[in-house]
Amino acid sequence: MNMLKQMEIEEYDAEWINLIMSARKMGLTMEDIRAFLRSPFQPKKLAQITNENDPCMSP
């Protein structure tokens, strides 16, 4: 299947669309959104966060 045909039938994730639409409603431009997504300062995944350094969780 050629690339153009594949792009025509590509499905989009509804959650991503909702997030982008919400950002647009807040006044962010598409370039703002792209810059954020490319940023190296993204939050860590929850699976990587542990309680070992949390003072509230110490014995």
JOLINCOR-V932801 format. One record per run of one state. SS is the DSSP state (H for helix, E for strand, L for the rest). FROM is the first residue (numbers start at 1). LEN is the number of residues. If there is no record, write none. Layout:
BEGIN
ss=SS from=FROM len=LEN
ss=SS from=FROM len=LEN
END
This chain:
BEGIN
ss=L from=1 len=2
ss=H from=3 len=7
ss=L from=10 len=4
ss=H from=14 len=12
ss=L from=26 len=4
ss=H from=30 len=9
ss=L from=39 len=7
ss=H from=46 len=3
ss=L from=49 len=6
ss=H from=55 len=3
ss=L from=58 len=2
END
